[in-house]
Every structure is written in structure tokens, then in C-alpha cells.
Amino acid sequence: MTTDTNGAAAPHTNGEQPALSPENAQVIALTRKDFVSDQEVRWCPGCGDYSILAQTQKVMPDFGYKKEDIVFISGIGCSGRLPYYMNTFGFHTIHGRAPTLATGLKAARPDLMVWVITGDADALSIGGNHVIHSMRRNVDINLVMFNNRIYGLTKGQASPTSEFGKRTKSTPMGTVDTPIMPLTIALASEASFVARSVDTHTEHLQNTLERAGRHKGSSFVEVLQNCNIFNDGAWRDFTDREVREDRMLLLEDGKPMIFGKDRDKGIRLRGLHPEVVTIGENGITEADLLVHDEAAEEPYLALMLSRMFWPDFPVPVGVFRSVDRPTHDQLIDGQIASAVARAGEGDLDKVLNGGETWTVTWSTPATTGSSRARKPATTGCAVRSVVTSTSSVRISATTAARTSSGTTRRCRRPPSRGSSSGSTSMSSGPRRRSRSARTRHSTSRSPACPRQRPTASSCWRMIGSSGSSPTATPS
């Protein structure tokens, strides 16, 4: 038997395991140690990130990818360090933009396995927009969000998931913001795989990461992680070993929602709302309980579960939703194939040289009386030279300047009283005018003065080196 990208078994015609090529045999032989980098792990002692890193390294060999074909991309925060500790390719990006780079990488290299590592602040504040769109596009990436309900790297400010009323350095009187429910956001964004686990539940976390890695499409995994420095015990009320069986609900596909140390409690639907009941009381049996269906066509059940939280309900963990639909890179490839079938293979050189193009050439006019370049004419306050063209299409001064070695100059000083259109008044000392002269100038401005409403051609012109002028001719 073999396993496809979603973990489904596919039988062989001869019923036997096919022989592995030498290359694949070497890949399968990888262990956790092969994914441990030579970098010193620099998180605070006791941080939950150590556990997430360990489970990630443990699960990597199971996917059958070469290390060179796995990429970890992170944003900013304590979680952003993880790519340094994975012996794979990685990219430490800017705040909140990891899903953006992952989207581009997966579109260009769909053969790679791409993981996005982020935190509750990085993903749901500045990165909220990018998370939403990467999920709705069903980009084939695995996004793992470390949720510790705090800004850890910046030393303890309230995050988008901080509980209402929480006192932090940025909210000394308690936050007045309603916390975001991350899985609700992921489901509303149409993520095709949504799951939750806990940093200290190592076996469950490893299995959840494996399920996410084998899914074909956008995977969103929330890991409840403890920041023992700035928000210690954020999830302890229901994750500690002594209480978790009574306060957490392990989701199992196709099975009734039962929890409790004695397996005597369950979840049933009462109207449009979930309800905690005790099996055996008031005639309640397992048949009355909700049955989990992670592959349901509509996400109603998963959305309801994403809203359940302690202390009103046991906290669900496991896979909330896992559905199949075309991925972003598959749809892009389909469009490209359709365009090629309709119009043939493209020719970039033909596109660049097709349509209406123009060739700009230069001519240098003769100078008289001096070896220096001819001074351009002055009109109003714009110093300019005339652009000559052999066609009816005008080339702007800005465009001509970009293709020349000349410079663009602008003079805000009005022309002298005695100047003509063919000369420029030059003065060696500071120029002072009487109030009456200034008044006369203000009442008789040149049409090209920028204090009025000049045209682009009258105020800005290109002066080429050596007095050269551009000439445009159609190609």
C-alpha cells in the first residue's frame, strides 16, 4: 500500500509494496537528527516553543521529502526563530508577511513542502489580512500558529487573543478588546484543514502536525503554547494533566463527542446551541450525542466547535475540518495550460518588441562664438530647450530625461526686466528690488510662472549635455 498526499491509502495492482529507488530509500532513512540544525536554540528556559520544535523535527522524516525540498517561513516574534533550528531551507520575513512569501514560493515551486510558523500577534494583528487570503486561496501551505495570548518578544503586551479585561503592560487597567477566536477566523476564511493542539500534549501535537503536513491545501493549526515569562499558565485551567480529561474534548472523526475521566459526559445539540450532558441521566445515551464529521461539506459543525471554550464548555482539540478542493497552484497551472492551448506558447521577445514603439536619437546643434554649450532660451521662470520630433507623437520631458545623460533644472526666479526671449540675465551680486518693482512683477506675471497654472511643457524641460536635443522617430 502507498499513501497519497492526504494520507489516504491506495492499493497496488499486485498487492505488494513497490521497491524504493536508491534516492527514495535515502530519503526514507532520515531521522529527527537530520532536521536539527547547528544553531543554538535561544528561547527562554521552560518555553513551550521547545516542545513544538521537537515534535516538528520528529514528524519531518515521515513525509518522505528531502531536506532540500522543505521550507520553513516565519514572521516576527519568538516563534520566528524556529526556521533557524530546522536543518532545511528557511526564510525569516517581516512582521505578518510570512503567508505572503509562502504564497509566492508555492506558486513558483509547487513541488516544495512549505511551512509557515507564526504567533497569535504576528498572524492575527498585522498579518491578519495575509492569513485570511492565503487560507481562502487554498494555498498548499501548513500554517502553525503559536498562541500564548501575549506579545512575548516585546515583553508582555496584550495580543489579539488576550482574554477580555487582561492586565498587561499595554493595558494596565485591563484590555477592553474582544479576543479573536483563531479557529473561527480560519474557518470563515475557508481554510480546508483546521486543527488545534497543545504544546505539552506531545503525542497529540505530533499526530496533528502529521495530519496537517499530509493535507493538500491550506492547513491552519493552532497550538496552545505557554509563555512562562510573560503569561505563565495561560491554558493551565484545562490543559494540566490532573484536569484535562474533564475539561477538554478530543475530536475523533465519525465518533460521538464524549469526554470526562469516566467517559460519562458528552455534547448534544439543543436547538442551535451545544449542550453538555451526562450519559445515563434523564435517559440520555450515546445516540443523543453529536457525532464529529471533519469532512462535512459545510463548516457549520466546525464553526460551532470553534466557539466552545472553557469554562462554559470543554475545549475541543484535534482536527475540526479537513476537506479537499483544488489548490491555488493547481488552479494557476490550469489557467496557464488553458491559455497555451488557446493561443500557443508565448514569445516574450515578440511581446516586448510588438505594438507601437519609438526610437529616440540625438542631434547636436552647432555652437557659435564659444566652445561652451549654447544657453537655452528663458521664458518666464522655466529654463528649457526645445524638444524636436519628426512625428506627431510628443515625448514628455520626463521620459526624454530618463533616456539621456542630461539634467532637469528649474528656476523659480522671474526674468529680469530687460531680458529678451533669446537671452538670460546674469547677475554677480545679490539682487534687490524696491517694493514697487515687486508689486509690478506680481501684477504682470509671465504666463509660464509656476505661481499661476502652468502647463507641464512650459515649466519642465530637459537640457541635454552639450546642448543636444532628442528626436523621436517611429520604429
Secondary structure, 3 states (H helix, E strand, C coil): CEECCCCCEECCCCCCCCCCCHHHHHHHCCCHHHHECCCCCCCCCCCCHHHHHHHHHHHHHHHCCCHHHEEEEECCCHHHHHHHHECCEEEECCCCCHHHHHHHHHHHCCCCEEEEEEEHHHHHHHCHHHHHHHHHCCCCEEEEEEECCCECCCCCECCCCCCCCCCCCCCCCCCCCCCCCHHHHHHHCCCCEEEEEECCCHHHHHHHHHHHHHCCCCEEEEEECCECCCECCCCHHHHCCCCHHHHEEECCCCCECEECCCCCEEEEEECCEEEEEECCHHHCCHHHCCECCCCCCCCHHHHHHHCCCCCCCCEEEEEEEECCCCCHHHHHHHHHHHHHHHHCCCCHHHHHHCCCCEEEEEECCCCCCCCCCCCCCEECCEECCCCCCCCCCCCCHHHHHHCCCCEECCCCCCCCCCCCCCCCCCCCCCCCCCHHHHHHHHHCCCCCCCCCCCCHHHHCCEECHHHCEEEEEEC
